[in-house]
Amino acid sequence: MAFRLTEEEYGELRKICDERGGRSISGFARCEPTALPRCAGEAVTEGVLESRLEVLEKDIADLKNRLEMLEAK
């Protein structure tokens, strides 16, 4: 997965990574799934994570359906 960060967001993520002893930002992001929303200024709650998971599950289901339709052609 790739995404872009502003300099400010990158700095905040680097700070969080350093505080938690991460060796690299990519490794830290894989192990700390709540770090990215927190560094973007969002409150990370169970409800927020559940909501995001629901969206991801729906998107995956939509992609599966589209793949099935393409395979059927």
C-alpha positions in Angstrom: 0.0 0.0 0.0 1.3 3.4 -0.8 0.0 6.8 0.3 1.2 10.4 0.4 1.8 12.4 3.5 2.3 16.1 3.9 5.6 17.1 5.5 3.7 17.8 8.7 2.0 14.4 8.7 5.3 12.6 8.0 6.9 14.5 10.8 4.2 13.5 13.2 4.3 9.9 12.1 8.1 9.9 12.4 7.7 11.3 16.0 5.2 8.6 16.9 7.4 5.9 15.4 10.5 7.1 17.3 8.5 7.3 20.6 7.4 3.7 20.2 10.9 2.4 19.2 10.0 1.7 15.6 13.0 1.1 13.3 11.3 2.2 10.1 8.0 3.9 9.3 6.9 1.1 7.0 7.5 -1.5 9.7 5.9 0.6 12.3 2.8 1.2 10.2 2.4 -2.5 9.7 2.6 -3.2 13.4 0.6 -0.2 14.7 -2.6 0.1 12.7 -3.9 2.9 14.8 -0.9 5.1 14.3 -1.8 6.5 10.9 -5.3 7.9 11.8 -3.9 9.3 15.0 -1.1 11.1 13.2 -3.6 12.6 10.8 -5.4 14.1 13.8 -8.4 11.7 13.9 -9.6 10.2 17.1 -9.1 6.4 16.9 -12.0 4.7 18.6 -13.4 1.2 18.3 -16.4 2.7 16.4 -14.1 4.4 13.9 -12.1 1.2 13.3 -15.4 -0.9 12.9 -16.7 1.7 10.4 -13.6 1.6 8.3 -13.6 -2.2 8.4 -17.2 -2.3 7.2 -16.3 0.0 4.3 -13.3 -2.2 3.4 -15.4 -5.4 3.6 -18.0 -3.8 1.3 -15.3 -2.7 -1.2 -13.8 -6.2 -1.2 -17.2 -7.7 -1.8 -17.8 -5.3 -4.7 -14.4 -6.1 -6.2 -15.1 -9.8 -6.0 -18.5 -9.3 -7.7 -16.8 -7.4 -10.5 -14.1 -10.0 -11.0 -16.8 -12.7 -11.2 -18.6 -10.7 -13.8 -15.4 -10.3 -15.8 -14.6 -14.0 -15.6 -18.1 -14.8 -16.8 -17.6 -12.9 -20.0 
